[in-house]
Amino acid sequence: MRCAIRPSGAMWARAALFSGGFELDAVEAVVVGDDLPADAVVDVLDSLVDKSILSAEGDEQTRYVMLETLRDFGMRQLADDEAAALRRRHRDFYADLLATLRLEYLVGTPGAAAARGLRERGNLRAALEFCATEPGEARAGMRMAAAMLTYWSAKASAEGARWLDRLLAADPTPSRERARALCDRVWLPVLRAGQSATGFLDEAEQVIDELGLHSGLESILIQRSRATLHLFAGRPAAAAAILARVLAWFENWEPTSEWERAYRPYAMLSCRIVLAHTYGAAGEPRRAEALLREALPMAAEYGYTARRAVGLWNLGMLRLEDGETAEAAELARESLRLARDLDDQTCVVDGLRLLSSIAAAQGDAIHAALLDGATDEIGHANAAMITSGWESDVHARHRAAAHTAIGEESFTAAYRLGARLTAAEAIAVALDERPARAQRLAKLERTLTRRQNQVADLIAEGKTNREIADALTISVRTAESHVDHILTTLGFSTRTQIATWVVSGRGEHSAT
């Protein structure tokens, strides 16, 4: 009986190091020891599940989770030297896992790789904490950070910026890892006092100079980031010149490692898409479209869904500028659907902003204002959204047109309603998914009769009370009464708010 208890106690204490749960491969790599052999792991885990110390979740892939109170108790059972050794093993496992997932993301299973990465966020943070606080480990943390850049730039820019700042501060000596980390930091535009994207790149180039890496990948990544800064500063010609050189370098590059060989097509694809955007900004739409027509099939072939979403969005921008608003809307919606599936908040904001501009161009100013409010609110919540000068100019032009079309009061009412939507609700509105948006906006409706819903629809069409009365064959007084009841029921004060609510998709409801 003692032999059965001892492995359970050891497992409890050591498994407490995992943050947010763990899977079998992790516990086999980190926890196994002389007193807890590998062939006993599954049985010991099952015993802890039976005792409710662990819970087992998931169908295809079992994930073990421990309550925080039980984690605290378990960690207190570890001696300091054992805890230190386990934390290092924990870091080593998750650094290796991250490198594997990074490769899988590039060569075949990006969805599965991203899903595992999301499940391991707690453990990855714990591993980064070890790197940031343990002397001599910051460079390992910088290598991990390079593998997390895609996640951070799409979903957690502020968090990524904090980790990179800590790791860079922990080891200021020149290294390949530092040059790459400084370059990566540019893509996370959350800046503290005294920081600048240009400053990061200037220091990265100094590191490259000291190490003599002018012809290597690090130097090219710095140039690519420098081009992006030109683009966002409204200098597309300068950006295009640099990006053309970068693309040529990748096309002629002869990678030597497995990761480099996997990264090359991804890098070329990304470069083509950014260069296409740059040509669009520079007023060269045909060159932009030619690059996108090359890039989109490549994105589909390699399964690069996030890059495909960005490419479709760029093509939508070009179609909008050409006046082909129906095609622009189709492309923007397809991009937004992909962004939603990926939970890529940067791409979601770009998609909503583009659909707002398209709505304005199609004369639907209320819908444009609604999506504009949602876009700004989601972008603000994510703290680090940036737009190119071209995107900003296009949106500002269409936003002004929508504002002029319906006036300050109507625009503000629609904008505020959009700002109240969650990201999921805003996407449903943008994609015209009536059941989804009705579920949210019906909360405002309370209970309206069939007749009152008809009156609300006519208000949305801009009808006066007299016109409503004629359309429904009722008296003007009755029409006025219905309008007053709708305002009271919905908690609105103006007809514009009713119109905005209808246009935003409050759904169809049965009479009561």
Long-range contacts (C-beta under 8 A, 24 or more apart in sequence): 4-47, 6-35, 7-35, 7-36, 7-40, 7-44, 8-44, 8-47, 8-48, 8-51, 9-77, 10-35, 10-36, 11-36, 11-41, 11-44, 11-45, 11-48, 12-48, 12-53, 12-70, 12-74, 12-77, 13-74, 13-75, 13-77, 13-78, 14-74, 14-78, 14-86, 15-48, 15-54, 15-64, 15-66, 15-74, 16-66, 16-70, 16-71, 16-72, 16-73, 16-74, 16-75, 16-77, 16-78, 17-75, 17-78, 17-83, 17-86, 17-87, 17-90, 17-126, 18-66, 18-90, 18-122, 18-123, 18-126, 19-122, 19-123, 19-125, 19-126, 20-65, 20-119, 20-120, 20-121, 20-122, 20-123, 21-57, 21-63, 21-64, 21-65, 21-66, 21-119, 21-122, 22-63, 22-64, 22-123, 23-61, 23-62, 23-63, 23-64, 23-119, 24-62, 25-97, 26-93, 26-94, 26-97, 26-123, 27-64, 29-89, 29-93, 30-86, 30-89, 30-90, 30-93, 31-86, 63-119, 87-126, 87-130, 87-134, 88-130, 88-134, 90-123, 90-126, 90-127, 90-130, 91-126, 91-127, 91-130, 91-131, 91-137, 91-140, 94-120, 94-123, 94-124, 94-126, 94-127, 94-144, 95-127, 95-140, 95-143, 95-144, 98-124, 98-144, 98-147, 98-148, 99-143, 99-147, 99-259, 101-147, 102-147, 102-259, 103-258, 103-259, 103-262, 105-150, 106-259, 106-262, 106-263, 106-266, 106-302, 107-262, 108-303, 109-303, 110-303, 110-304, 110-305, 110-306, 111-303, 111-305, 114-151, 114-342, 117-148, 117-151, 118-151, 124-148, 128-163, 128-167, 131-167, 131-170, 132-163, 132-166, 132-167, 132-170, 133-170, 138-167, 138-168, 138-170, 138-171, 139-171, 139-175, 139-177, 139-178, 141-167, 141-170, 142-167, 142-168, 142-171, 142-175, 142-177, 142-178, 142-180, 142-181, 143-177, 145-181, 145-184, 146-177, 146-180, 146-181, 146-184, 149-184, 149-187, 149-188, 150-306, 152-188, 153-187, 153-188, 153-346, 154-306, 154-342, 154-343, 154-344, 154-345, 154-346, 154-347, 155-343, 155-344, 155-345, 157-188, 157-189, 157-190, 157-382, 157-383, 157-384, 158-188, 158-190, 158-383, 158-384, 160-188, 161-185, 161-188, 161-190, 161-191, 161-384, 162-190, 164-188, 165-192, 174-206, 174-207, 174-210, 174-211, 175-207, 175-211, 176-211, 176-213, 176-218, 178-204, 178-207, 179-204, 179-207, 179-208, 179-211, 179-213, 179-218, 179-222, 180-218, 180-221, 182-207, 183-218, 183-221, 183-222, 183-225, 186-225, 186-228, 186-229, 187-225, 187-228, 188-384, 189-384, 189-386, 190-383, 190-384, 197-225, 197-229, 198-229, 201-225, 201-226, 201-229, 217-253, 217-260, 220-246, 220-249, 220-250, 224-271, 224-274, 227-274, 227-278, 228-274, 231-274, 231-277, 231-278, 231-281, 231-388, 231-389, 232-386, 232-387, 232-388, 232-389, 233-389, 234-388, 234-389, 236-278, 236-279, 236-281, 236-282, 236-389, 236-390, 237-282, 239-278, 239-281, 240-275, 240-278, 240-279, 240-282, 243-271, 243-274, 243-275, 243-278, 244-275, 246-271, 247-271, 247-272, 247-275, 265-298, 265-302, 266-302, 266-304, 266-307, 268-298, 269-295, 269-298, 269-299, 269-302, 269-304, 269-307, 270-307, 272-298, 273-307, 273-310, 273-311, 273-314, 276-311, 276-314, 277-314, 277-317, 277-388, 277-390, 280-314, 280-317, 280-318, 280-321, 280-390, 281-388, 281-389, 281-390, 285-318, 285-321, 285-322, 288-314, 288-318, 289-315, 289-318, 292-318, 305-338, 305-341, 305-342, 306-338, 306-339, 306-342, 306-344, 306-347, 308-338, 309-335, 309-336, 309-338, 309-339, 309-342, 309-344, 309-347, 309-351, 310-335, 310-347, 310-350, 312-338, 313-347, 313-350, 313-351, 313-354, 316-354, 316-358, 317-354, 317-390, 317-391, 317-394, 320-354, 320-357, 320-358, 320-361, 320-394, 321-394, 323-361, 325-358, 325-361, 325-362, 328-354, 328-358, 328-361, 329-355, 329-358, 329-362, 332-358, 333-430, 333-431, 336-427, 336-430, 336-431, 337-431, 340-424, 340-427, 345-378, 345-382, 345-385, 345-423, 346-382, 346-385, 348-378, 348-423, 348-427, 349-375, 349-378, 349-379, 349-382, 349-385, 350-387, 350-391, 351-430, 352-378, 352-426, 352-427, 352-430, 353-387, 353-391, 353-395, 354-395, 355-430, 356-395, 356-398, 356-399, 356-402, 357-394, 357-395, 357-397, 357-398, 357-399, 358-398, 359-402, 360-398, 360-399, 360-401, 360-402, 360-405, 361-398, 361-401, 363-405, 364-503, 365-401, 365-402, 365-403, 365-405, 365-406, 365-410, 365-411, 366-406, 366-410, 366-414, 366-499, 366-500, 366-503, 367-414, 367-503, 367-504, 368-398, 368-399, 368-402, 369-402, 369-403, 369-406, 369-410, 369-411, 369-412, 369-414, 369-415, 369-418, 369-500, 370-414, 370-415, 370-417, 370-418, 370-429, 370-500, 370-503, 370-504, 371-418, 371-426, 371-429, 371-430, 372-399, 372-402, 372-415, 372-418, 373-414, 373-415, 373-416, 373-417, 373-418, 373-419, 373-420, 373-421, 374-418, 374-419, 374-421, 374-423, 374-425, 374-426, 374-429, 374-430, 375-418, 375-426, 376-419, 377-418, 377-419, 377-420, 377-421, 378-423, 378-426, 409-494, 409-496, 410-496, 410-499, 410-500, 413-494, 413-496, 413-497, 413-500, 414-496, 414-500, 414-503, 414-504, 417-497, 417-500, 417-501, 417-504, 418-504, 428-505, 429-504, 429-505, 432-505, 434-505, 434-507, 434-508, 435-507, 437-504, 437-505, 437-506, 437-507, 438-505, 438-506, 438-507, 438-508, 438-509, 439-507, 441-501, 441-504, 441-505, 441-506, 441-507, 442-506, 442-507, 442-509, 444-490, 444-491, 444-501, 444-506, 445-489, 445-490, 445-501, 445-506, 445-509, 446-489, 446-490, 447-489, 447-512, 448-486, 448-489, 448-509, 449-511, 449-512, 450-510, 450-511, 451-482, 451-511, 452-482, 452-485, 452-486, 452-489, 453-508, 453-509, 453-511, 455-479, 455-482, 455-483, 455-486, 456-486, 456-498, 456-501, 456-502, 456-506, 457-502, 459-483, 459-486, 459-495, 459-498, 459-499, 459-502, 460-498, 460-499, 460-502, 460-503, 462-499
